[in-house]
Structures are given as structure tokens and as C-alpha cells.
């Protein structure tokens, strides 16, 4: 019975982690609330492109919780009485830490820092997720789309 509970919990954790993929940070992905909103457009030339890593989620809401549940269940199968309770607590803590690390790694993204000289001479740098493994190239003409504090570099 405890083995069945462990397997069931592992399946539930997998489903939860799949449903919590981090939102896209590409220049071509928009949230529902961004659709049909006016954006200001600027034009420029790419001066430099630097590959960067965009950190994954580390708030641990899903990873920590699911890891703690699985770790606690797995720990409860060890020993009996107080030993089982202690193992369950240790398993929950270790599982929570492992779950948080897994969540951060699973949601980490390849990014690029794009430095652009606008037509008015101003220079801007924007970090965004790489789309389809395609980095911008020095000398390319690009558009910068801005709404509020959000800016995107596109073709």
C-alpha cells in the first residue's frame, strides 16, 4: 500500500510540474492581457549580442511542495514508530530541497542580451529568451516594441 501511495504521489508531482512551466520570455510571445494593447515602436541596429542564462523559477511553490510530499511519504516507509516519523520529516525536508532545485533547472532558459543603437543615437540593452535557437546578429535592423516597462526586440 505504501508503495502504491509513493507511485501515485510521483505521478501527481510530474503532472503538477508539467503544468507549471514558466512563462515564455521571448520577443514573440504575449500574455492574454497584452493582446490588443498599443505598443510604441522604435527602430535600430544591433550592436552586440551576448548569450545569457535566464534563471528558472525558484519560488519553490510546486517543486518544494511536491518534493516534500514525496520525500515525506518515502521517509515514512523507513522503520516504525518514532523512527518512521523522524525519517518522514527528514524525507520531507530533503524532498522539498530537491524539488526546488529540480524546478529551477527545469524552468531555466537560454537568453540573449541584445544591445541596440536606435535611429536617434540612443543605445539600449534588452535581455530576452532566445526564440527557436536563433540569436540576433550584429548589424541586423530590428524593431523595439515597448508598452509600459516591457520592451521586446523583434525583426
Protein Blocks (a to p, Z undefined) as FASTA:
>chain_A
ZZmmmmmmmmmmmmmmmmmcccdfbfkbccfklgopacdddddddfbdcdddddddfklm
mmmmmmmmmmmmmmmmggehjllmmmmmmmmmmmmmmmmmmmmmmmgccddddddddfko
pacddddddehhiacdehiacddddehjbccddZZ
